[in-house]
Amino acid sequence: MSLNTYQFDQVRVRNKLARIVILHEYPLSMVHHIGFKEFVVDLQPMFKLVTRNTLKSDILKIYDNEREKVLKMMDKNESRMAITIDMWTSSNKKRGFMVITAHFINHTWTLQSRVLRFVYVSSPHTKDVLTEVLVDCFLEWNIDRKLSTITVDNCSTNNVMIRLLLNKLDTSSLMLSGFMLNMRCAAHILNLIVQDGLYIIGDGIERIHDSVIYWTGSSKRRQKFEENARQLRVQCTKELVLDCKTRWNSTYLMLSTALIYKDVFSHLAKHEISYTCLPYDYDWELAKDICGRLSSFIVRLSFSLVRKYPTTNMYFNLVCELKIALNEWSVSLNEMISTMAESMLAKFNSYWANVSVVMAIAAILDPRYKIKLLEFYYLNIYGDNSDLEIEKIKNLCYDLLDEYGDINESSVDNEGNSANTSSLVAQMKFRLSGAMSSFDLFVNNSSSSSKKHGSARMEFDHFIDEGVLKRSEDFDILGWWKSNGLKYLTL
């Protein structure tokens, strides 16, 4: 053991106190709690406990220091920023808030994510108000000329907001003059798509919904329901759940759970006079069919969300599978299902038209997929027009390469070469492994041939013709591009 002189530092301990409050979200008033005061006095009598206002000031100083670090890091970083925007209303004061997050790749080829702003947005949330908040944030962080895409919810206000943004930003600094700026949130569009489909078949679902409300309305009814289930030898492994109109997966959970107790509902209807909303047989058949189809949406979304950071190249094939499934449902012999699918497909196609270009380019830049993934899926999605659609994507890649090539050439002239969860998830992995095994077979049985171009475009042709890497779940795509930076300088 060695003994060292201890020197008390009031400033350092105050900083630690502020960081504890930030880390654990303790209330600022804790510094006035009697128990906390007594604890601090016994622990370190020399520490002068601060007031809540001083604590607040210390926290804001930490924020300013951290913000300055991030600002310097982002100023030095040459990567473009992908922006995501979330808005919600607080449950207590019903106020609207916006959080703006930047995603980018730093100089060590590591994916970064930083919350730039968490801000109260005054009502009404009009296009002009939202645009002003975003522009202020971009200018404050000096990233208005570094943007790649902005991902927002799928609503008309956001569409107009993006158009207003394009008028306020220097479009020459955006990729293809802002053609690829607007992206729509996949999770939000899935919610809207399924809600549209469920609305078409709402009557049958409503009867199941009313039945669940009836038998979960009181503890006495719940008990009676469970007793009858045991009498009929139906295991009560799951409780009845009521759906939430704004969460489509809750409707799936309500239907799938109610189906387990179908016979219990019928048995109780014979003995409970006040229970008058028993679903018809065709309601149950429809619910069973719907659950089978909705499960593909559930497991796909669950599969995406369990990943720590699901980037576009990871879920492009999921979106393609969804489009193919909806196309198949739309020609179902069950008129109700086909009507539901057509409604869902109309909304999905609008989403697909908006984002498929960016997602396809991201998939091409994954050396495990390249152009082969498009050839594999587009033949099913577009049929005879698949070659034309793939050619459109390739031409966009060439256009982007031309833009980046110009930047690189200018950089070389001026500075020299600078190129240095659950069963659902398991089910999804099984389904995708089948689809991707078919893709592997497709790759093995096909060959590559690209037209040859000059300058930066030649990199793309060489990249495509080189073939795809063997797929692996733990593949480090950024690590691969870092190690191949000299080979594909512009790409």
The 8 nearest C-alpha neighbors of each residue, nearest first, counted from 0:
[[1, 2, 3, 4, 5, 6, 7, 42],
 [0, 2, 3, 4, 5, 6, 7, 8],
 [1, 3, 0, 4, 5, 6, 7, 8],
 [4, 2, 5, 1, 6, 0, 7, 8],
 [3, 5, 6, 2, 7, 1, 8, 0],
 [6, 4, 3, 7, 2, 8, 43, 1],
 [5, 7, 8, 4, 3, 9, 45, 11],
 [6, 8, 5, 9, 45, 46, 12, 11],
 [7, 9, 11, 10, 12, 6, 46, 13],
 [10, 8, 12, 11, 13, 46, 7, 47],
 [11, 9, 13, 12, 8, 14, 15, 7],
 [10, 12, 14, 8, 13, 9, 15, 7],
 [13, 11, 15, 14, 9, 10, 16, 8],
 [14, 12, 16, 10, 15, 11, 9, 17],
 [13, 15, 11, 17, 12, 16, 10, 18],
 [16, 14, 12, 18, 13, 17, 19, 11],
 [17, 15, 13, 19, 14, 18, 12, 20],
 [18, 16, 14, 20, 15, 19, 58, 57],
 [17, 19, 21, 15, 20, 16, 22, 14],
 [20, 18, 22, 16, 21, 17, 23, 15],
 [19, 21, 25, 17, 24, 18, 23, 22],
 [22, 20, 18, 24, 19, 23, 17, 25],
 [21, 23, 19, 20, 24, 18, 25, 17],
 [22, 24, 25, 20, 21, 19, 18, 26],
 [25, 23, 21, 20, 22, 26, 19, 27],
 [24, 26, 20, 23, 27, 21, 29, 19],
 [27, 25, 28, 29, 24, 20, 30, 51],
 [26, 28, 51, 29, 25, 30, 54, 55],
 [27, 29, 26, 30, 31, 51, 32, 50],
 [28, 30, 32, 31, 27, 26, 35, 25],
 [29, 31, 28, 32, 51, 50, 27, 35],
 [32, 30, 29, 28, 33, 36, 50, 35],
 [33, 31, 29, 35, 34, 30, 36, 28],
 [32, 34, 36, 35, 37, 31, 30, 38],
 [35, 33, 37, 36, 32, 38, 39, 31],
 [34, 36, 38, 32, 37, 33, 39, 30],
 [37, 35, 33, 39, 38, 34, 32, 40],
 [38, 36, 40, 34, 35, 39, 33, 41],
 [37, 39, 35, 41, 36, 40, 42, 34],
 [40, 38, 42, 36, 41, 37, 43, 35],
 [41, 39, 44, 37, 43, 42, 38, 36],
 [42, 40, 38, 39, 43, 44, 37, 36],
 [41, 43, 39, 40, 38, 44, 37, 46],
 [44, 42, 45, 40, 46, 41, 39, 38],
 [45, 43, 40, 46, 41, 42, 39, 47],
 [44, 46, 43, 47, 7, 40, 9, 42],
 [47, 45, 44, 43, 48, 9, 40, 39],
 [48, 46, 45, 49, 9, 44, 40, 13],
 [47, 49, 46, 50, 30, 36, 39, 13],
 [50, 48, 53, 47, 54, 51, 30, 13],
 [51, 49, 53, 52, 54, 30, 48, 31],
 [50, 52, 54, 27, 53, 28, 55, 30],
 [53, 51, 55, 54, 50, 56, 49, 27],
 [52, 54, 56, 50, 55, 51, 49, 57],
 [53, 55, 51, 57, 56, 52, 50, 17],
 [56, 54, 52, 58, 53, 57, 51, 59],
 [55, 57, 53, 59, 54, 58, 52, 60],
 [58, 56, 54, 60, 55, 59, 53, 17],
 [59, 57, 55, 61, 60, 56, 17, 54],
 [58, 60, 62, 56, 61, 57, 63, 55],
 [61, 59, 63, 57, 62, 58, 64, 56],
 [60, 62, 64, 58, 59, 63, 65, 57],
 [63, 61, 59, 65, 60, 64, 66, 58],
 [62, 64, 66, 60, 61, 65, 67, 59],
 [65, 63, 61, 67, 66, 62, 60, 68],
 [66, 64, 68, 62, 67, 63, 61, 69],
 [67, 65, 63, 69, 68, 64, 62, 70],
 [66, 68, 70, 64, 65, 69, 63, 71],
 [69, 67, 65, 71, 66, 70, 72, 64],
 [68, 70, 72, 66, 71, 67, 73, 65],
 [71, 69, 67, 73, 72, 68, 66, 74],
 [72, 70, 74, 68, 69, 73, 67, 75],
 [71, 73, 69, 75, 70, 74, 76, 68],
 [74, 72, 76, 70, 75, 71, 69, 77],
 [75, 73, 71, 72, 76, 70, 141, 77],
 [74, 76, 72, 73, 71, 77, 70, 106],
 [75, 77, 73, 74, 78, 105, 72, 106],
 [78, 76, 75, 79, 74, 106, 105, 73],
 [79, 77, 76, 104, 103, 80, 105, 145],
 [78, 80, 145, 146, 147, 103, 77, 81],
 [81, 79, 146, 103, 147, 102, 145, 101],
 [80, 82, 148, 102, 147, 101, 149, 146],
 [81, 83, 149, 101, 100, 148, 80, 150],
 [84, 82, 150, 100, 149, 99, 151, 101],
 [83, 85, 99, 151, 98, 150, 100, 82],
 [86, 84, 98, 97, 83, 99, 87, 151],
 [87, 85, 97, 96, 98, 84, 95, 88],
 [88, 86, 95, 96, 89, 85, 97, 94],
 [87, 89, 95, 94, 93, 96, 90, 86],
 [90, 88, 93, 94, 91, 92, 95, 87],
 [89, 91, 93, 92, 88, 94, 87, 95],
 [92, 90, 89, 93, 94, 88, 95, 87],
 [91, 93, 94, 89, 90, 88, 95, 96],
 [94, 92, 89, 88, 90, 91, 95, 87],
 [93, 95, 88, 89, 92, 96, 119, 121],
 [96, 94, 88, 120, 87, 119, 89, 93],
 [97, 95, 119, 120, 118, 86, 87, 88],
 [98, 96, 86, 118, 85, 117, 119, 99],
 [97, 99, 117, 85, 116, 84, 118, 100],
 [98, 100, 84, 116, 115, 114, 83, 97],
 [99, 101, 114, 83, 115, 113, 82, 98],
 [102, 100, 82, 113, 112, 81, 80, 114],
 [103, 101, 112, 81, 111, 80, 82, 113],
 [104, 102, 80, 111, 110, 78, 81, 79],
 [103, 105, 110, 109, 108, 111, 78, 106],
 [104, 106, 108, 107, 109, 76, 103, 110],
 [105, 107, 108, 76, 104, 109, 77, 78],
 [108, 106, 105, 109, 104, 481, 110, 478],
 [109, 107, 105, 106, 104, 477, 481, 110],
 [110, 108, 104, 107, 105, 111, 477, 106],
 [109, 111, 104, 103, 108, 105, 112, 102],
 [112, 110, 103, 102, 104, 109, 113, 105],
 [111, 113, 102, 101, 103, 100, 114, 110],
 [114, 112, 101, 100, 115, 102, 111, 69],
 [113, 115, 100, 116, 99, 101, 112, 98],
 [116, 114, 100, 99, 113, 101, 117, 136],
 [115, 117, 99, 98, 114, 118, 136, 100],
 [118, 116, 98, 97, 99, 96, 115, 119],
 [117, 119, 97, 96, 116, 120, 98, 132],
 [118, 120, 96, 95, 121, 97, 117, 94],
 [121, 119, 96, 95, 118, 122, 97, 124],
 [120, 122, 123, 119, 124, 95, 94, 128],
 [123, 121, 124, 120, 95, 125, 94, 128],
 [122, 124, 125, 121, 128, 120, 95, 126],
 [125, 123, 122, 128, 129, 126, 121, 120],
 [124, 126, 128, 127, 123, 129, 156, 122],
 [125, 127, 160, 129, 128, 156, 130, 159],
 [126, 128, 130, 125, 129, 131, 160, 163],
 [129, 127, 131, 125, 130, 126, 124, 132],
 [130, 128, 132, 126, 131, 127, 125, 133],
 [131, 129, 127, 133, 132, 128, 160, 126],
 [130, 132, 134, 128, 129, 133, 135, 127],
 [133, 131, 129, 135, 130, 134, 136, 128],
 [134, 132, 136, 130, 135, 131, 137, 129],
 [133, 135, 137, 131, 136, 132, 130, 138],
 [136, 134, 138, 132, 133, 137, 139, 131],
 [135, 137, 139, 133, 134, 138, 140, 132],
 [138, 136, 143, 134, 142, 140, 139, 135],
 [137, 139, 141, 135, 140, 136, 143, 134],
 [138, 140, 136, 137, 141, 135, 142, 134],
 [141, 139, 137, 138, 142, 136, 70, 115],
 [142, 140, 138, 139, 137, 143, 74, 144],
 [141, 143, 145, 137, 144, 140, 138, 146],
 [142, 144, 137, 145, 141, 138, 146, 168],
 [145, 143, 172, 142, 146, 173, 169, 141],
 [144, 146, 79, 142, 143, 80, 147, 172],
 [147, 145, 80, 79, 144, 148, 143, 81],
 [146, 148, 81, 80, 79, 180, 174, 173],
 [149, 147, 180, 81, 181, 146, 82, 179],
 [148, 150, 82, 181, 83, 182, 180, 81],
 [149, 151, 182, 83, 183, 184, 82, 84],
 [152, 150, 183, 84, 184, 83, 182, 149],
 [153, 151, 184, 183, 154, 187, 157, 150],
 [152, 154, 183, 188, 151, 184, 187, 155],
 [155, 153, 157, 156, 152, 158, 151, 159],
 [154, 156, 158, 157, 159, 153, 160, 126],
 [157, 155, 159, 158, 154, 126, 160, 125],
 [156, 158, 160, 159, 155, 154, 161, 151],
 [159, 157, 155, 161, 160, 156, 154, 162],
 [158, 160, 162, 156, 161, 157, 163, 155],
 [161, 159, 157, 126, 163, 162, 158, 130],
 [162, 160, 164, 158, 163, 159, 157, 165],
 [161, 163, 159, 165, 164, 160, 158, 166],
 [164, 162, 160, 166, 161, 165, 159, 167],
 [165, 163, 161, 167, 166, 162, 168, 160],
 [166, 164, 162, 168, 163, 167, 161, 170],
 [165, 167, 163, 164, 168, 162, 169, 170],
 [166, 168, 164, 165, 163, 169, 134, 170],
 [169, 167, 165, 170, 166, 164, 143, 144],
 [168, 170, 171, 172, 167, 144, 173, 165],
 [171, 169, 176, 173, 172, 168, 177, 165],
 [170, 172, 176, 169, 173, 174, 175, 177],
 [171, 173, 170, 144, 169, 174, 176, 145],
 [174, 172, 176, 177, 170, 171, 175, 146],
 [173, 175, 176, 177, 147, 179, 172, 178],
 [174, 176, 178, 177, 173, 399, 179, 398],
 [177, 175, 170, 173, 171, 174, 178, 172],
 [176, 178, 180, 173, 179, 174, 175, 170],
 [177, 179, 175, 176, 180, 174, 181, 173],
 [180, 178, 177, 181, 148, 174, 357, 175],
 [179, 181, 148, 177, 149, 178, 147, 182],
 [182, 180, 149, 179, 148, 150, 161, 183],
 [181, 183, 150, 149, 354, 151, 148, 180],
 [184, 182, 151, 150, 152, 153, 185, 181],
 [183, 185, 152, 187, 186, 151, 150, 188],
 [184, 186, 188, 187, 189, 183, 350, 152],
 [187, 185, 189, 188, 184, 190, 300, 152],
 [188, 186, 190, 184, 189, 185, 152, 191],
 [187, 189, 191, 185, 190, 186, 192, 184],
 [190, 188, 192, 186, 187, 191, 185, 193],
 [189, 191, 187, 188, 193, 192, 247, 194],
 [190, 192, 188, 194, 189, 193, 195, 187],
 [193, 191, 343, 189, 195, 194, 190, 346],
 [192, 194, 196, 195, 190, 191, 197, 189],
 [193, 195, 197, 191, 196, 192, 198, 190],
 [196, 194, 198, 192, 193, 197, 343, 191],
 [195, 197, 339, 193, 343, 194, 198, 199],
 [196, 198, 194, 199, 200, 195, 201, 193],
 [197, 199, 201, 195, 196, 200, 194, 339],
 [200, 198, 197, 196, 201, 339, 195, 338],
 [201, 199, 197, 198, 202, 203, 204, 335],
 [200, 202, 198, 204, 199, 203, 197, 205],
 [203, 201, 205, 204, 200, 206, 199, 198],
 [204, 202, 282, 205, 206, 201, 200, 207],
 [203, 205, 207, 201, 206, 202, 208, 200],
 [204, 206, 208, 202, 203, 207, 201, 209],
 [207, 205, 209, 208, 278, 203, 204, 276],
 [208, 206, 210, 204, 205, 209, 278, 211],
 [207, 209, 205, 211, 206, 210, 204, 212],
 [210, 208, 212, 206, 211, 207, 205, 213],
 [211, 209, 207, 213, 212, 208, 276, 206],
 [210, 212, 208, 214, 213, 209, 215, 207],
 [213, 211, 209, 215, 210, 214, 216, 208],
 [214, 212, 210, 216, 211, 215, 209, 274],
 [215, 213, 211, 220, 216, 212, 221, 210],
 [214, 216, 212, 221, 213, 217, 211, 220],
 [215, 217, 213, 214, 212, 220, 218, 221],
 [218, 216, 219, 220, 215, 221, 214, 213],
 [217, 219, 221, 220, 222, 216, 215, 223],
 [220, 218, 222, 217, 221, 223, 216, 224],
 [221, 219, 223, 222, 217, 214, 218, 224],
 [222, 220, 218, 224, 219, 215, 223, 214],
 [221, 223, 219, 225, 220, 224, 218, 226],
 [224, 222, 220, 226, 221, 225, 227, 219],
 [223, 225, 221, 227, 222, 226, 220, 228],
 [224, 226, 228, 222, 227, 223, 221, 229],
 [227, 225, 223, 229, 228, 224, 222, 230],
 [228, 226, 230, 224, 229, 225, 231, 223],
 [227, 229, 225, 233, 231, 226, 230, 263],
 [228, 230, 232, 226, 231, 227, 233, 225],
 [231, 229, 227, 232, 228, 226, 233, 225],
 [230, 232, 228, 229, 233, 227, 263, 262],
 [233, 231, 229, 230, 228, 234, 227, 235],
 [234, 232, 228, 231, 229, 235, 260, 230],
 [233, 235, 236, 232, 229, 228, 237, 231],
 [236, 234, 237, 233, 225, 228, 238, 229],
 [235, 237, 234, 238, 233, 259, 256, 239],
 [238, 236, 235, 239, 256, 234, 240, 259],
 [237, 239, 240, 236, 235, 256, 257, 225],
 [238, 240, 256, 257, 211, 237, 241, 253],
 [241, 239, 253, 238, 242, 252, 211, 256],
 [240, 242, 253, 211, 243, 239, 208, 212],
 [241, 243, 250, 249, 253, 244, 240, 208],
 [242, 244, 246, 245, 249, 241, 250, 247],
 [245, 243, 246, 242, 247, 250, 249, 194],
 [244, 246, 243, 247, 190, 194, 249, 242],
 [247, 245, 243, 249, 248, 244, 190, 250],
 [246, 248, 249, 250, 190, 194, 245, 193],
 [247, 249, 251, 250, 246, 252, 297, 190],
 [248, 250, 242, 252, 251, 247, 246, 243],
 [251, 249, 242, 253, 248, 247, 252, 254],
 [250, 252, 248, 254, 249, 253, 255, 290],
 [251, 253, 249, 255, 250, 254, 256, 248],
 [254, 252, 250, 240, 256, 251, 255, 241],
 [255, 253, 257, 251, 256, 252, 258, 250],
 [254, 256, 252, 258, 257, 253, 251, 290],
 [255, 257, 253, 258, 259, 254, 252, 239],
 [258, 256, 254, 260, 259, 255, 253, 261],
 [259, 257, 261, 255, 260, 256, 254, 283],
 [258, 260, 257, 256, 261, 255, 233, 262],
 [261, 259, 263, 257, 258, 262, 264, 256],
 [260, 262, 258, 264, 263, 259, 257, 265],
 [263, 261, 265, 264, 260, 266, 231, 259],
 [262, 264, 266, 260, 265, 261, 228, 267],
 [263, 265, 267, 261, 262, 266, 268, 260],
 [266, 264, 262, 268, 263, 267, 261, 269],
 [267, 265, 263, 268, 264, 269, 262, 270],
 [266, 268, 264, 270, 269, 265, 271, 263],
 [269, 267, 265, 271, 266, 270, 274, 264],
 [270, 268, 267, 266, 271, 265, 272, 274],
 [269, 271, 267, 268, 272, 266, 274, 273],
 [272, 270, 268, 274, 273, 267, 269, 275],
 [273, 271, 274, 270, 268, 275, 269, 267],
 [272, 274, 271, 275, 268, 276, 270, 213],
 [275, 273, 272, 271, 276, 268, 277, 213],
 [276, 274, 273, 277, 272, 268, 271, 210],
 [275, 277, 206, 210, 274, 278, 209, 207],
 [276, 278, 275, 210, 279, 206, 268, 264],
 [279, 277, 206, 282, 207, 276, 280, 203],
 [280, 278, 282, 281, 277, 283, 203, 206],
 [279, 281, 283, 282, 284, 278, 285, 277],
 [280, 282, 284, 283, 279, 285, 278, 203],
 [283, 281, 203, 279, 285, 280, 284, 278],
 [282, 284, 286, 280, 281, 285, 287, 279],
 [285, 283, 281, 287, 286, 282, 288, 280],
 [284, 286, 288, 282, 283, 287, 281, 289],
 [287, 285, 283, 289, 288, 284, 290, 282],
 [288, 286, 284, 290, 285, 289, 283, 291],
 [287, 289, 285, 291, 286, 290, 284, 292],
 [288, 290, 286, 292, 291, 287, 293, 285],
 [291, 289, 293, 287, 292, 288, 294, 286],
 [292, 290, 288, 289, 294, 293, 287, 295],
 [291, 293, 289, 290, 294, 295, 288, 296],
 [294, 292, 290, 296, 295, 291, 289, 297],
 [293, 295, 297, 296, 292, 291, 290, 298],
 [294, 296, 293, 298, 297, 292, 299, 291],
 [297, 295, 293, 299, 294, 298, 300, 321],
 [298, 296, 294, 300, 295, 299, 301, 293],
 [299, 297, 301, 423, 427, 295, 300, 296],
 [298, 300, 302, 296, 301, 297, 295, 427],
 [299, 301, 303, 297, 302, 298, 296, 304],
 [302, 300, 298, 304, 303, 299, 297, 424],
 [301, 303, 299, 424, 300, 304, 305, 298],
 [304, 302, 300, 301, 305, 306, 309, 299],
 [303, 305, 301, 306, 302, 300, 309, 307],
 [306, 304, 302, 303, 301, 420, 307, 424],
 [305, 307, 304, 308, 309, 303, 302, 301],
 [306, 308, 305, 309, 304, 303, 310, 302],
 [307, 309, 306, 310, 304, 305, 303, 110],
 [310, 308, 306, 303, 313, 307, 311, 304],
 [311, 309, 313, 312, 308, 314, 361, 303],
 [310, 312, 313, 314, 358, 315, 361, 309],
 [311, 313, 362, 361, 315, 310, 314, 365],
 [314, 312, 311, 310, 315, 309, 316, 362],
 [313, 315, 317, 316, 311, 312, 318, 303],
 [316, 314, 318, 317, 312, 358, 313, 311],
 [315, 317, 319, 314, 318, 320, 313, 372],
 [318, 316, 314, 320, 315, 319, 321, 299],
 [317, 319, 321, 315, 320, 316, 322, 314],
 [318, 320, 316, 322, 321, 317, 323, 315],
 [319, 321, 317, 323, 318, 322, 316, 324],
 [322, 320, 324, 318, 319, 323, 325, 317],
 [321, 323, 319, 325, 324, 320, 326, 318],
 [322, 324, 326, 320, 321, 325, 319, 327],
 [325, 323, 321, 327, 326, 322, 320, 328],
 [326, 324, 328, 322, 327, 323, 340, 344],
 [325, 327, 323, 329, 324, 328, 322, 330],
 [326, 328, 324, 325, 329, 330, 323, 331],
 [329, 327, 325, 331, 330, 326, 340, 337],
 [328, 330, 337, 340, 326, 341, 327, 331],
 [331, 329, 328, 327, 337, 332, 326, 333],
 [332, 330, 328, 337, 333, 329, 336, 327],
 [333, 331, 334, 330, 337, 336, 335, 328],
 [332, 334, 331, 336, 335, 337, 330, 338],
 [333, 335, 337, 336, 332, 338, 331, 339],
 [334, 336, 338, 333, 337, 339, 200, 199],
 [337, 335, 339, 333, 338, 334, 340, 331],
 [336, 338, 329, 340, 334, 331, 339, 335],
 [339, 337, 335, 341, 336, 340, 334, 342],
 [338, 340, 196, 336, 342, 337, 341, 199],
 [341, 339, 329, 343, 337, 342, 338, 328],
 [342, 340, 344, 338, 343, 329, 339, 337],
 [341, 343, 339, 340, 345, 344, 196, 195],
 [344, 342, 192, 340, 196, 341, 345, 346],
 [343, 345, 347, 341, 346, 342, 340, 348],
 [346, 344, 348, 342, 343, 347, 341, 349],
 [347, 345, 349, 344, 348, 343, 192, 350],
 [346, 348, 344, 350, 349, 345, 351, 343],
 [349, 347, 351, 350, 345, 346, 344, 352],
 [348, 350, 346, 352, 347, 351, 353, 345],
 [349, 351, 347, 353, 348, 352, 354, 346],
 [352, 350, 348, 355, 353, 354, 349, 347],
 [351, 353, 349, 350, 354, 355, 348, 356],
 [354, 352, 350, 351, 355, 349, 182, 356],
 [353, 355, 351, 356, 357, 352, 182, 358],
 [354, 356, 358, 351, 357, 359, 352, 353],
 [357, 355, 359, 354, 358, 360, 392, 353],
 [356, 358, 360, 359, 355, 354, 361, 179],
 [359, 357, 361, 355, 360, 356, 311, 315],
 [358, 360, 362, 356, 361, 357, 355, 363],
 [361, 359, 363, 357, 362, 358, 356, 364],
 [360, 362, 358, 312, 364, 359, 363, 311],
 [361, 363, 312, 359, 365, 360, 364, 369],
 [369, 364, 362, 360, 370, 365, 361, 368],
 [365, 363, 361, 362, 369, 366, 360, 368],
 [364, 366, 362, 363, 367, 368, 369, 312],
 [367, 365, 368, 467, 369, 468, 364, 363],
 [366, 368, 468, 467, 365, 470, 469, 369],
 [367, 369, 372, 366, 365, 371, 467, 363],
 [363, 370, 368, 371, 366, 365, 364, 362],
 [369, 371, 363, 373, 372, 368, 374, 463],
 [372, 370, 374, 373, 369, 368, 375, 442],
 [371, 373, 375, 368, 374, 370, 376, 369],
 [374, 372, 376, 375, 371, 370, 377, 389],
 [373, 375, 371, 377, 372, 376, 378, 370],
 [376, 374, 372, 373, 377, 371, 378, 438],
 [377, 375, 373, 379, 378, 374, 372, 380],
 [376, 378, 380, 385, 379, 381, 373, 374],
 [377, 379, 382, 385, 376, 381, 380, 374],
 [380, 378, 377, 376, 382, 381, 323, 375],
 [379, 381, 377, 378, 382, 376, 323, 322],
 [382, 380, 385, 384, 377, 378, 379, 383],
 [381, 383, 378, 384, 385, 379, 380, 377],
 [382, 384, 385, 381, 378, 386, 387, 379],
 [385, 383, 381, 387, 382, 386, 388, 378],
 [384, 386, 381, 388, 378, 377, 387, 383],
 [387, 385, 389, 388, 384, 390, 383, 374],
 [386, 388, 390, 384, 385, 389, 391, 383],
 [389, 387, 391, 385, 390, 386, 384, 392],
 [390, 388, 386, 392, 391, 387, 385, 393],
 [389, 391, 393, 387, 388, 392, 386, 394],
 [392, 390, 388, 394, 389, 393, 395, 387],
 [391, 393, 395, 389, 390, 394, 396, 356],
 [394, 392, 396, 390, 395, 391, 389, 397],
 [393, 395, 397, 391, 396, 392, 390, 398],
 [396, 394, 398, 392, 397, 393, 399, 391],
 [395, 397, 393, 399, 394, 398, 400, 392],
 [396, 398, 394, 400, 395, 399, 456, 401],
 [399, 397, 395, 401, 400, 396, 394, 402],
 [400, 398, 402, 396, 401, 397, 395, 403],
 [401, 399, 397, 403, 402, 398, 404, 455],
 [400, 402, 404, 398, 399, 403, 397, 405],
 [403, 401, 399, 400, 405, 404, 398, 406],
 [402, 404, 406, 400, 405, 401, 407, 399],
 [405, 403, 401, 407, 406, 402, 400, 489],
 [404, 406, 408, 402, 403, 407, 401, 409],
 [407, 405, 403, 409, 404, 408, 410, 402],
 [408, 406, 410, 404, 409, 405, 411, 403],
 [409, 407, 411, 405, 410, 406, 404, 412],
 [408, 410, 412, 406, 407, 411, 405, 413],
 [409, 411, 407, 413, 408, 412, 414, 406],
 [412, 410, 415, 416, 408, 414, 409, 413],
 [413, 411, 409, 410, 414, 415, 408, 416],
 [414, 412, 410, 411, 415, 409, 408, 416],
 [413, 415, 411, 410, 412, 416, 417, 409],
 [414, 416, 411, 412, 417, 413, 410, 418],
 [415, 417, 411, 418, 414, 410, 419, 412],
 [418, 416, 419, 415, 411, 414, 410, 407],
 [419, 417, 416, 485, 488, 484, 489, 407],
 [418, 417, 484, 485, 416, 481, 106, 488],
 [421, 424, 305, 422, 423, 301, 425, 302],
 [420, 422, 424, 423, 425, 301, 426, 305],
 [421, 423, 425, 424, 426, 420, 427, 298],
 [424, 422, 426, 298, 421, 425, 427, 301],
 [423, 425, 427, 302, 421, 422, 426, 298],
 [426, 424, 422, 428, 423, 427, 429, 421],
 [427, 425, 423, 429, 424, 428, 422, 430],
 [426, 428, 424, 430, 298, 429, 425, 431],
 [427, 429, 425, 431, 426, 430, 432, 424],
 [428, 430, 426, 432, 427, 431, 425, 433],
 [431, 429, 427, 433, 432, 428, 426, 434],
 [430, 432, 434, 428, 433, 429, 435, 427],
 [431, 433, 435, 429, 430, 434, 436, 428],
 [434, 432, 436, 431, 430, 435, 437, 429],
 [435, 433, 431, 437, 436, 432, 438, 430],
 [434, 436, 438, 432, 437, 433, 431, 439],
 [437, 435, 439, 433, 438, 434, 432, 440],
 [436, 438, 440, 435, 434, 439, 441, 433],
 [437, 439, 435, 441, 436, 440, 442, 434],
 [440, 438, 436, 442, 441, 437, 435, 443],
 [439, 441, 437, 443, 438, 442, 444, 436],
 [440, 442, 438, 444, 439, 443, 437, 445],
 [443, 441, 439, 445, 440, 444, 438, 371],
 [442, 444, 440, 441, 445, 439, 446, 438],
 [443, 445, 441, 442, 440, 446, 439, 438],
 [446, 444, 442, 443, 441, 447, 371, 440],
 [445, 447, 448, 444, 442, 443, 466, 464],
 [448, 446, 464, 449, 445, 466, 463, 465],
 [447, 449, 464, 446, 450, 463, 460, 451],
 [450, 448, 460, 451, 447, 464, 463, 461],
 [449, 451, 452, 448, 460, 457, 464, 456],
 [450, 452, 449, 457, 460, 453, 456, 461],
 [453, 451, 457, 456, 450, 454, 460, 455],
 [452, 454, 457, 456, 455, 451, 458, 460],
 [455, 453, 456, 457, 452, 458, 404, 401],
 [456, 454, 457, 458, 404, 400, 489, 453],
 [457, 455, 459, 458, 454, 452, 453, 397],
 [456, 458, 460, 452, 453, 455, 459, 454],
 [459, 457, 461, 456, 455, 460, 487, 462],
 [458, 460, 462, 456, 457, 461, 463, 490],
 [461, 459, 457, 463, 462, 458, 449, 464],
 [460, 462, 458, 464, 459, 463, 465, 457],
 [461, 463, 459, 465, 460, 464, 458, 466],
 [464, 462, 460, 461, 465, 459, 466, 369],
 [465, 463, 461, 466, 447, 462, 460, 448],
 [464, 466, 462, 463, 461, 467, 447, 460],
 [467, 465, 464, 463, 468, 447, 462, 369],
 [468, 466, 367, 366, 368, 369, 469, 465],
 [469, 467, 367, 366, 470, 466, 368, 471],
 [468, 470, 367, 467, 471, 439, 366, 368],
 [469, 471, 367, 468, 472, 474, 368, 439],
 [470, 472, 474, 473, 469, 367, 468, 475],
 [471, 473, 474, 470, 475, 313, 469, 367],
 [474, 472, 471, 475, 470, 476, 306, 478],
 [473, 475, 471, 472, 476, 470, 479, 478],
 [476, 474, 478, 477, 479, 473, 480, 472],
 [475, 477, 479, 478, 474, 480, 365, 366],
 [478, 476, 480, 479, 475, 108, 481, 109],
 [477, 479, 481, 475, 476, 480, 482, 108],
 [480, 478, 476, 482, 477, 481, 483, 475],
 [481, 479, 483, 477, 482, 478, 484, 476],
 [480, 482, 478, 484, 479, 483, 477, 108],
 [481, 483, 479, 480, 484, 478, 485, 477],
 [484, 482, 480, 486, 481, 485, 487, 479],
 [485, 483, 481, 488, 487, 486, 482, 480],
 [486, 484, 488, 487, 483, 418, 419, 482],
 [485, 487, 483, 484, 488, 458, 482, 489],
 [488, 486, 490, 484, 485, 489, 458, 483],
 [487, 489, 485, 484, 490, 486, 418, 483],
 [490, 488, 404, 487, 455, 403, 400, 407],
 [489, 487, 488, 400, 458, 459, 455, 403]]
